[in-house]
């Protein structure tokens, strides 16, 4: 019987395949290396056959390669595959579970990213890691100088000024050996600052040339950093049915708990990409801070909500609304309309 779908458990070098026919029966299982499996599928399957994989490392690359060969690619989030794993977790069981998950009519799939989207994501990930390293270095400096009776300021800019004062101090409070250590740590900080600034410049260039990022920067609280990562996450917006679904994917809506016919709304779900959610919340906090001096529809909505709710609640509500508006701008290819900004979402 004709094979209708294939589940693939991808790895670094070994790939496990599970082919299923129209009746849902397993036709064959095979384990192949990374140089063989694509050509094998091309020989065994007809063009248009569905090939499913977990949306993990390398999945988008292999998905693009499969599309070039004429297959239909389905990427599934790992948490949606796990319930279909039978008994012990093995590579073959994972491949079969992927094939089974693909057969569910209500299954949700992950949109395949383009190379451009992955390039932007790579910039953000490198930038995030450099900022973590810079924060770790500054905290190490604070801890070290505390052992010498020096209190370091909290902000990074003030810490740089304090470093200059400590290194220029000729009272002998610090030993020459420790001063040399501080000099090297200051050079580390300087190098990390330069790398972060370089990546910020790249992101600004992307924000100027990417049409979606240009539209997104029309929204309140959205700058080049947030606009570029939103553009990479949205693509053309077709992977989400509406703006609320995009906000849900970012974990910006309340978590629901229902039992015995009673429903409760809890805090936000915090599902999805935590980095994008953080950028959205920071941008919303900035918009809320400047709303008091503005008189547009959205600012009036924010000020009215602030009079009734806690600032954190208002901030997240603004972030969720911004996510819905961001989807609308990208999906419908329209400019920001201040008159419609405070309208209730569908």
C-alpha positions in Angstrom: 0.0 0.0 0.0 1.2 3.5 -0.8 3.2 5.3 1.9 1.5 8.5 2.9 3.7 9.9 5.7 7.2 9.3 7.2 8.3 10.2 10.7 12.0 11.1 11.0 13.9 11.3 14.2 16.9 13.5 13.3 20.3 13.4 15.1 23.8 14.6 14.4 24.8 11.6 12.3 22.0 9.0 12.6 18.5 9.4 11.3 15.7 7.0 12.1 12.8 6.7 9.7 9.3 5.2 10.1 7.1 5.0 7.0 3.3 4.6 7.4 0.7 3.8 4.8 -2.9 5.1 4.4 -4.3 2.5 6.9 -1.9 3.8 9.6 0.3 0.6 9.5 4.0 0.8 9.7 5.5 -0.3 6.3 9.2 -0.1 7.2 11.6 1.3 9.8 15.2 2.2 8.9 18.2 3.8 10.5 20.5 5.8 8.1 23.3 8.3 8.3 23.1 12.0 7.3 24.5 11.4 3.8 22.1 8.6 2.9 18.6 9.4 4.2 17.6 12.1 1.8 18.5 10.1 -1.3 16.8 7.1 0.1 13.5 9.0 0.7 13.8 10.4 -2.8 14.0 6.8 -4.2 11.2 5.3 -2.0 8.6 8.1 -1.8 6.5 9.9 -4.3 6.7 13.7 -4.5 4.3 15.4 -2.2 4.6 12.7 0.5 4.4 14.2 4.0 7.6 14.0 6.0 7.5 15.0 9.7 10.2 15.9 12.2 10.4 17.4 15.6 11.1 21.2 15.5 14.6 20.8 17.1 18.2 21.7 16.1 18.7 21.3 12.4 15.0 20.6 11.6 14.6 23.8 9.6 17.6 23.1 7.5 16.5 19.6 6.7 13.0 20.8 6.1 14.2 23.2 3.4 16.2 20.4 1.8 13.1 18.1 1.8 11.0 20.9 0.2 13.6 21.2 -2.6 13.1 17.5 -3.3 9.3 18.0 -3.6 8.1 16.6 -0.2 5.6 18.2 2.1 7.3 19.0 5.4 5.6 19.0 8.9 7.5 20.3 11.9 6.0 19.4 15.2 6.9 20.8 18.6 8.6 18.1 20.8 6.0 18.4 23.6 3.2 17.5 21.1 5.1 14.3 20.0 5.9 13.0 23.5 2.4 11.7 24.3 2.6 9.3 21.3 5.8 7.6 22.4 5.0 4.0 23.3 6.8 2.3 26.2 10.5 3.0 26.3 12.0 6.1 24.6 14.1 5.0 21.6 15.0 6.5 18.3 12.6 4.2 16.5 9.9 4.9 19.0 10.4 8.6 18.5 10.1 8.3 14.7 6.9 6.3 15.0 5.5 8.8 17.5 6.2 11.6 15.0 4.4 9.7 12.3 1.5 9.1 14.6 1.3 12.7 15.7 1.2 13.8 12.1 -2.1 11.8 11.6 -4.0 13.9 14.2 -6.3 16.3 12.5 -6.0 18.9 15.3 -2.2 18.8 15.4 -0.4 22.2 15.4 2.7 22.6 13.3 5.7 24.9 13.5 6.3 27.1 10.5 9.6 26.4 8.7 12.0 29.3 8.9 13.9 30.8 6.0 17.6 31.4 6.0 17.0 35.1 6.5 14.9 34.4 9.6 17.6 32.1 11.0 20.3 34.7 10.3 18.4 37.3 12.4 17.8 34.8 15.2 21.6 34.0 15.2 22.4 37.6 15.7 20.1 37.9 18.6 21.4 34.7 20.2 25.0 35.7 20.0 24.1 39.2 21.3 22.2 37.6 24.3 25.2 35.4 25.1 27.6 38.3 25.0 25.4 40.3 27.3 25.3 37.4 29.8 29.1 37.2 29.7 29.3 41.0 30.3 26.9 40.7 33.2 28.9 37.8 34.7 32.2 39.8 34.3 30.7 42.9 36.0 29.3 40.8 38.9 32.7 39.1 39.3 34.4 42.5 39.6 31.8 43.5 42.2 32.5 40.4 44.2 36.3 40.8 44.0 36.4 44.4 45.0 34.1 43.7 47.9 36.8 41.6 49.5 39.0 44.8 49.5 36.3 46.9 51.2 35.1 48.6 48.0 31.4 48.9 47.2 30.6 48.7 43.5 27.7 50.6 42.0 24.8 48.7 40.5 24.7 50.1 37.0 27.2 49.1 34.4 28.0 52.7 33.4 28.7 53.7 37.0 30.9 50.5 37.5 33.1 51.6 34.5 33.6 55.0 36.2 34.3 53.4 39.5 36.9 51.1 37.9 38.8 54.2 36.6 38.8 55.7 40.1 40.0 52.5 41.7 42.8 52.0 39.2 44.0 55.6 39.4 44.0 55.5 43.2 47.6 55.9 44.4 46.9 55.5 48.2 48.0 51.9 48.2 44.6 50.5 49.2 44.9 48.0 46.4 47.9 45.9 45.7 49.7 46.1 42.4 48.9 42.4 41.8 45.1 43.0 42.2 45.3 46.2 40.1 46.7 44.1 37.3 43.7 41.8 37.6 41.3 44.7 37.5 43.0 46.0 34.4 42.5 42.7 32.6 38.9 42.5 33.7 38.3 46.1 32.5 39.7 45.0 29.1 37.3 42.1 29.0 34.4 44.5 29.7 35.6 46.8 27.0 35.9 44.0 24.5 32.4 42.7 25.3 31.0 46.3 25.0 32.5 46.6 21.6 31.1 43.2 20.4 27.6 44.1 21.7 27.8 47.5 20.0 28.8 45.8 16.8 25.9 43.5 16.9 23.5 46.3 17.7 24.8 48.1 14.6 24.1 45.0 12.5 20.5 44.8 13.9 19.9 48.4 13.1 21.0 47.8 9.5 18.6 44.9 9.3 15.8 47.0 10.8 16.3 49.6 8.1 16.3 47.2 5.2 13.7 44.6 6.3 10.2 45.8 5.3 8.5 43.9 8.1 10.8 45.4 10.7 10.2 48.9 9.3 6.4 48.5 9.8 6.8 47.0 13.3 8.9 50.0 14.5 5.7 52.1 14.0 4.3 50.5 17.1 4.9 52.1 20.5 7.6 50.4 22.5 9.1 48.6 19.5 12.7 49.5 18.5 15.2 47.9 16.2 16.1 45.0 18.5 12.5 44.0 19.2 11.4 44.7 15.6 14.0 42.4 14.1 13.3 39.4 16.4 9.5 39.8 15.8 10.1 39.9 12.1 12.1 36.7 12.4 9.4 35.0 14.5 6.4 36.1 12.3 7.8 35.6 8.8 4.8 36.6 6.7 2.4 35.9 9.6 0.7 33.0 7.8 1.6 30.5 10.4 -0.8 32.1 12.9 -4.5 32.4 12.3 -4.9 35.7 14.1 -3.1 38.1 16.3 -4.3 36.5 19.5 -2.8 33.1 18.4 0.6 34.9 18.0 0.2 36.4 21.5 -0.6 32.9 22.8 2.5 31.5 21.2 4.6 34.1 23.2 3.0 33.1 26.5 1.4 36.6 27.0 -2.1 35.4 27.8 -3.5 34.0 31.0 -3.1 30.3 31.8 -6.4 28.5 32.1 -7.3 25.9 34.7 -10.7 24.2 34.6 -12.1 21.3 36.6 -15.6 20.3 37.7 -17.1 22.9 35.5 -15.2 25.8 37.2 -12.7 27.8 35.3 -9.9 29.9 36.7 -7.6 32.3 34.9 -4.1 32.3 36.4 -1.0 34.3 35.5 0.4 34.4 32.0 1.4 31.0 30.6 5.0 32.0 29.8 5.0 29.5 26.9 7.0 30.0 23.8 10.2 32.0 23.3 11.1 33.7 26.5 13.6 36.1 24.8 10.9 37.5 22.5 8.5 37.8 25.5 11.1 39.7 27.5 11.7 42.1 24.7 8.0 42.7 24.3 7.5 43.3 28.0 10.5 45.7 28.2 9.0 47.6 25.2 5.6 47.7 26.8 7.1 49.1 30.0 8.7 51.9 28.1 5.4 52.7 26.3 3.6 52.8 29.6 6.1 55.1 31.1 5.6 57.7 28.2 1.8 57.3 27.9 1.1 59.9 30.6 2.4 62.7 28.3 0.4 61.5 25.3 -3.2 61.8 24.2 -3.6 59.2 21.4 -6.1 56.4 21.7 -3.6 53.8 22.9 -2.1 56.1 25.5 -5.6 56.9 26.8 -6.4 53.2 27.0 -3.1 52.6 28.9 -3.8 55.4 31.3 -7.3 54.3 32.0 -6.1 50.7 32.6 -3.4 52.0 34.9 -5.9 53.7 37.1 -7.6 50.3 37.8 -4.8 47.7 37.6 -1.3 47.1 38.8 1.5 48.4 36.6 2.8 44.9 35.9 -0.7 43.8 34.7 -0.9 46.8 32.5 2.5 46.2 31.1 1.7 42.6 30.1 -1.6 43.7 28.7 0.2 46.2 26.5 2.7 43.6 25.4 -0.1 41.2 24.4 -1.9 44.0 22.5 1.4 44.9 20.7 1.9 41.3 19.7 -1.6 41.2 18.1 -1.0 44.5 16.3 2.4 43.3 15.1 0.8 40.2 13.5 -1.8 42.4 11.8 0.8 44.8 10.4 2.9 41.9 8.9 0.1 39.6 7.8 -2.0 42.3 6.1 0.9 44.4 5.0 -0.6 47.6 6.4 0.8 50.6 8.3 0.0 51.3 12.0 -3.3 53.1 12.5 -3.4 55.0 15.8 -7.2 55.3 15.6 -7.6 51.5 15.7 -4.9 50.8 18.2 -7.2 50.8 21.3 -9.9 48.7 19.7 -10.8 45.4 21.4 -9.1 42.4 19.7 -11.1 39.8 17.9 
